[in-house]
Amino acid sequence: LTGFVAGVAREVAKHNVTINNLLPGDFDTERHQSNTRAMAKLQNRTYEEVRASRMAQVAAGRFGTPIEFGQYCAYLCSVQAGFITGQNLLIDGGKYPGTF
């Protein structure tokens, strides 16, 4: 998918079309909370323990908010981001340990 998006993005950029991937990490959504509850049940731990463990893996020390995700998306759709194309934007609070 990454290669496909990069290739298509280069083809359509001359038409003032940008294509990028948002790669979200842990955002504090109802789905994330539901998954955390399921993990807690499987691991016979409390929700709070599993949540704290997951949060400790994020360099920022917190989960992203749904509003932040919407703002990232809105920025990429804005005129100010018109020169960003064919990119994979990892928005995970520093959780991914490598370079991307």
C-alpha positions in Angstrom: 0.0 0.0 0.0 2.8 2.4 0.9 4.5 1.9 -2.5 1.1 2.2 -4.4 0.2 5.4 -2.6 3.6 6.9 -3.3 3.4 6.0 -7.0 -0.2 7.3 -7.5 0.6 10.5 -5.5 3.5 11.3 -7.9 1.2 10.8 -10.9 -1.6 13.1 -9.6 0.4 15.8 -7.9 0.6 17.8 -11.1 -3.2 18.1 -10.9 -3.0 19.6 -7.4 -4.1 16.3 -5.8 -2.3 15.0 -2.8 -2.4 11.5 -1.4 -1.0 10.6 2.0 -1.4 7.9 4.6 -2.2 8.6 8.3 -0.8 5.9 10.4 -2.4 6.3 13.9 -1.0 4.7 17.0 -3.1 4.6 20.2 -5.9 7.1 20.2 -8.3 7.1 23.2 -11.4 6.0 21.3 -14.3 3.8 22.4 -12.8 1.0 20.2 -9.4 1.4 22.0 -11.1 1.2 25.4 -13.1 -1.8 24.3 -10.0 -3.6 23.1 -8.2 -2.7 26.4 -11.1 -4.2 28.4 -11.0 -7.4 26.3 -7.2 -7.6 26.9 -7.7 -7.1 30.6 -10.2 -9.9 30.7 -8.0 -12.3 28.8 -5.0 -11.5 30.9 -7.0 -11.6 34.2 -5.9 -8.0 35.0 -7.8 -4.8 35.7 -8.7 -2.4 32.9 -6.6 0.3 34.7 -3.5 -2.0 34.8 -3.7 -2.8 31.1 -4.4 0.8 30.1 -1.4 2.0 32.1 0.8 -0.7 30.6 -0.3 0.3 27.1 0.2 4.0 27.8 3.7 3.3 29.2 4.7 2.1 25.7 4.0 5.6 24.3 6.9 8.0 24.5 4.5 10.9 25.0 3.1 9.2 28.1 -0.5 9.5 26.9 -2.8 8.4 24.2 -3.9 10.7 21.4 -7.4 12.2 21.4 -9.9 11.7 18.6 -9.9 15.5 18.2 -6.1 15.5 17.6 -6.6 12.8 14.9 -9.3 14.9 13.2 -6.9 17.9 13.3 -4.1 16.0 11.7 -6.6 14.9 8.9 -7.9 18.5 8.5 -4.4 19.8 8.2 -3.5 17.4 5.5 -6.6 18.5 3.6 -5.7 22.2 4.0 -4.0 24.5 1.6 -1.1 24.7 4.0 -0.3 21.0 3.4 -0.5 21.3 -0.4 3.1 20.4 -0.9 2.9 17.2 1.2 2.2 14.2 -0.9 3.1 10.5 -1.1 3.9 10.5 2.6 3.1 8.1 5.5 2.6 10.1 8.6 3.1 8.1 11.7 1.1 9.8 14.5 1.7 7.6 17.5 3.2 9.8 20.2 6.6 8.2 19.6 5.5 4.6 20.3 7.2 3.1 17.2 10.8 2.5 18.2 12.4 2.7 14.7 12.7 5.2 12.0 10.0 5.4 9.3 
